[in-house]
Amino acid sequence: MIGWPLLNRKKREDRKRVVLITGASTGLGLALVKELSQSGKFHVIATARGSSLARFGATGITESSDLWIRPLNVLLKSDRDSVIEEANLKLGGIDVLINNAGYCLRGVVEQVNETERLKQIDTNFRAPMALIRGVLPHMRKKRSGHIINISSVGGMMAMPTMSIYSASKFALEGATEALWYEVRPWKIKVCLIQPGFINSDSFKNVELTRESRKSLQDKNNPYYYHYSSMAPFIAKMMRLSPSTPEKIARKIIKVINSNKPPLRVPVTVDAYFFGLIRKLLPRKLYHAIMYYSLPRVFRWGEDEHYFMDAEYERRDAEKELTEQKLPLPEPNSISRPSKLEWSGKSGLSILNEIGSFHNNKGA
């Protein structure tokens, strides 16, 4: 009689853990698929929307006995149920769920409509909750399992022009923390992975709202400098980041293999930094530092953009003449375009004119 429990235990140990990854066709999800498959210790179920499945083949990833590729639109209940049921029937259930699918919507609060807001929340929060509900009955029955939700620095601190994205990640963090307490009696592990700036092309996939797209192309718009300042700033930080999807994937695998992983796991340098200063600094000082560190924040809220543009051009011209030790022009010799002179021009035509002006300066 003593031998049966030992045999059952050995059978469980020999079985490869089943890992379900959502949003696995690009970026961090794709890096996780590669790292987990190469380890030889897991049965990986890589999922993505049907329209994105071709990306796997393009990167050399094909199905095998230990790697399934399945269509999964996380917003569709039928897709979620199909993947979970197949894993339960053929593989004995899902041992590790990695909720990675998501996207970032760029828009200030005033410029996000109801449809855009709900889609962001549905994808980044409600869909992960639905998948968790789908896998928990089997995990509770086995009294083991691991749920990993990919959060963001945007889930610990909000960033301007990314209000609803931060809201979706704040919601994910709150629910995940509650889940940690709820399923602990069944020895189910729960983790939040908190990446910040990742050196990848993911920033190119950020979606603009209808109104934010208009604002970025119209210098008369009150939020023009919010978008035109934040977008290049984030892109620059991404390019300078030492963290790559591959490095973060390896850190997540360490979390999967850990017997007692922490609830929150920052995985990039900036995530550690922001988490630290939020703990150490008084909240008033923290917010002041963050605000005055925003790119070109001194131009946010300007009502006379074009007058100010001319003013900054005048200052730059005077500085250049001073450095070259040339006489400064008379105050009235530099004309300042009025707002009315620019009012009939689109943002793109203005940008083209500015580009031509700078090119001529360097000629």
N, C-alpha and C positions, 0 to 999 in steps of 0.2 A: 504493500500500500504506500510505503514511503517513496518508492521509485516513481510513481505517477506524477506527483508534483514536480519532481526534479526533471522528468522528461518534458513536461509541459513548459517548464521554465526554460529549458534548453531550446525548445522549439520556438519560443517567443524571442530568445536572444539571437537565433539564427535568421529570423525573419528580418528583412531590410525594412527600415522605417519608411513609411510612405509620406512624401512631402508634396503638398499641393501649393503651387505658386500662381497667383493671378498677375495679369499684366506682365507676362514673361517674355514678350517678343523683343523688347528693347531695354536699354539702360541697365538699371540694377537688377531687374527681373531676369534679363538674359544672362547677366553675369552670374546670378545665383544658379540658374539652370546648368551652366557650364561647370561651375565649381562643384556643385553637388553631384553631378553625373560623373565627373572625373574621379571623385573620391571613392566610388564603387560601394559606398555604404548605404545608399538610399535608393528607393524607387521614386523617381521624380515624375510628377504630373505637371507638365508645363502648359499653361493655358493663356489664351489671348482671344480677342474678337476674331470672328471668322475671316474678316478682311485683312487681318494682320498675320495670319498663320504662315504665309509665304516667306515672312522674314526669317523664320527658323531655318528653312532650307538655304536661304541666301547667306546665312552665317555658318553653314556646314552642320547644323543640328538636325539629325533625323531620328525617327523613332527606333527603339530597341526594346528588348525584354524589360529593361529597367528604366526606360524613359518613354512616357506617353506624351503625345501632343494632342490637346483637345481644344475645341472651340468653346469659349466661355465669355459671354457678355455679362459682366457682373450685375447689370441692371435687370436682366431677365431671369425670373424665377425658374423657368423651364430649363435654362442652361445650367443654373446652379444646382438644381435637383438632379439633373442628368449626370453630371460629373461626380457628385457625392455618392449617388446610388451605385454607379459603376464601380467606384473604389470600394464601397462596402461589400459588394457582391464578389468581386474578383480579387481584391487585395486584402480583404479583412479590415477595411476602414482606413481613414486618414489619421496619421500620427502627428503630423506637423502641418498647420495651416499658415501660410505666409500671405497676408493681405497686402499686396504690393500695388495693385491696379489703382490708378488715380490720375488726376491732372490738375493743373493750376490755372485758375481763372484770374486775369488781371483786370481790376476795376475798382474804383473808389466806391464807397457805399452808395452814393447818390446816383451812380451810373451802372448799377446792376439791376436788371429787371427781375420779376418774379420767376420767369422760366429759367433764366440763367442761374439764378440763386438756387433753385430747387435741383437743377441738374448737378451742380457742384456738390451740394450736400448729399444727394442720392449716391453719387459715385464714390466720394471720399469717406462717407460715414455710414449711410444706410445699407449699402451693398456689403461692406465688411461685416456689419452686424448680422445681416441675413445669412452670410456664409458661416459665421460663428455659430449661429443657431442651428445650422444644418449639420455641423460636425460634432457638436457637443454631446448629443445623446450617446453616440458610439464611444466618445472619449470617457464619458462618465461610467459607461458600462465596463470599460477596460480599466478604469481608475488610473488613466495616464493619458498624456497628450501634451501638445505644445501649440499655443496660439501666438503668432508673431504679427503684430500690426506695424506697418511702415508708416511712421508719423513724419515729423519734420520739425526743424527749428521754428517753423511757422505755427507749430502746436504748443510751443512754450512762450512765444512772444509774437505779437502781431506786427505786420509790416504794412506801411501805407501802400495803396493801390492793389493790395492782395487781401482785402478785408474778408471776403466770403471764403477764400481758400483757408485763411487762418481760422475762421469760424468752424469749418469742416474738420480741421485738424484738432482744434480745441475740443470739439465734441468727441472725436475719436479717442483722445487722451483721457477725457473724463470717463467715458463708458468703459475703456480698457482698464482703468484703475479700479473701477467698481467690480469688473469681471475678475480681476486678480483675487479679490476677497471671496467672491461668490463660488469659484470653482476650486479654491485651495483644498477644501476637504477631500476632493477626489484626486489630489496630487496632479492636477492639470496646471502646467506652467503657462504664464501669460507675460508677454514682453512688448514694450514699445521701442522701436528702433527710431532714433532721432538723428537723421542726417541733416546737414546744412548745405553749404555750397559744395557741389560735386563737379569735378572736372569732366564734363561731358557735354553733349549737344542738347541736353534735355531742356535748357532754357529757351531753345528755339521752338519748342512745342507748346509754349505757354499760349493760352487762348485769350484773346481780347474780347470784351463785351462789345455790343453794337455801339454803345455810347463812348466807350473808351477808345475804340478805333477812330471814331470821328474826332475826339479830343486830340489825339496824337497827330492828326493831320490839319489841325486848325489852331493857329497861334492865338486867335481871339478867345479860345476856350479857357475858362478859368482854371481848368485842371491840366492844361497843356504841359506845364513844367513839372508837374508831378510825374507824368508818364515819361516825358522825354529825358528826365533825370534818372529815374529809378531803373528803367529798362537797360541802358548801357552800363549802369553801375553794377547791376546783378550779373550781366553777361561778363563783365571784367572780373568780378569776384569768382565766378565759375571757372574762368580760364586760369586764374592764379591759384586755385585751390589744389593742394597736394593730394586730395582725396579723389580716388577714381571708383567707378562702380565695382571693379574687381577687388580693390582693397576693402571696400565696405562689405562685399559679399563674403569675403573670408572672415570678417569679424562676425557676421551673422551666423556663419557655420559654427564658430566657437560658442556662440550663444546657444545654438541648437544642441551642441554636445555637452553643454554645462548642466550639472545636476541641480544647481541652485542659481539660475540666472536672475539678475536684478529686473525689476519692473521696467525701469527706463534705462536705455542704453544709448548715450550720445556716441556717434561714430565718425564725426568730423571735428577738426580743430575748432571751428567757430561754434559748433554746438557745445563743446566743453566750455569755451570762453563765455558765451552768452548765459549758459546755465550758471556759471560761477558768479558773474557780476550781478545777476538777478538775486542771488542769495546774499551777497556781501554788501551791496550798495543800498542805501535808503531808497525807497521807491521814487520819491520826488527827484532825487539826484539822478537815478537811473534813467528816468524818462527824459530829463533835461539833456543828458549826455546823448541819448539815442536820437532825440529830435535834432540837435545841432550838429550831429554827425551825418545827417541825411544829405545826399548830394544836391548842391545848389538850392538848399532849402531857403536861402535868403531871397530867392526869386519866386517862391511859391506864394500865391495869393496876389501877385501883381495884377492890377487892372489895366495898366498901360504897357503891355508887353513891348510894343514896337518903339515907343519912346525910350524905354529902358534899354532895348537892344542897341539903339543908336548911341545912348549914353555910354554903354560899355565899349562899343566900338571906338568912341571918341577917346575914352581913357586909354584903351590899348594903343591907339595911334599916337597919343601923346607920350606914352611910355616908350614906344619904339623910337620916336624922334629924339627923346631925351637920351636913350642909350646910344644913339648914333651921333649925339651932340649936334643935332640940327635944330634950327630955330622953330619954335612952335607956331602954328598958324594963328591968325586972329580969331577970337571967339566966335565971330559971326560968319567965318568962312566955312565952317562945317555945318552942313544942313542936317536937320533931324527929320526923318520921315514921320508924318503924323499917323495916327491910327486910321484916319479916313483914307490916306493914300494907300494903305495896305488892305483895306477892308474887302476889296473885290478880288483879292488873290487867295488861292488855296494854300494850305500849309506846305504841300509838296512843291509848288512853284516857288514859294519863298525859300525853301531849303535849297532848291536848285540855284537860285540867284545868289544865295550866300556862298554855296560851293563854288560858283563861277567867280565870285569876288575874291575868294581866298586863292583860287588857282591863278588868277591874274596877278595877285600880289606876289606869288612865288615865281612868276615867269620872268 
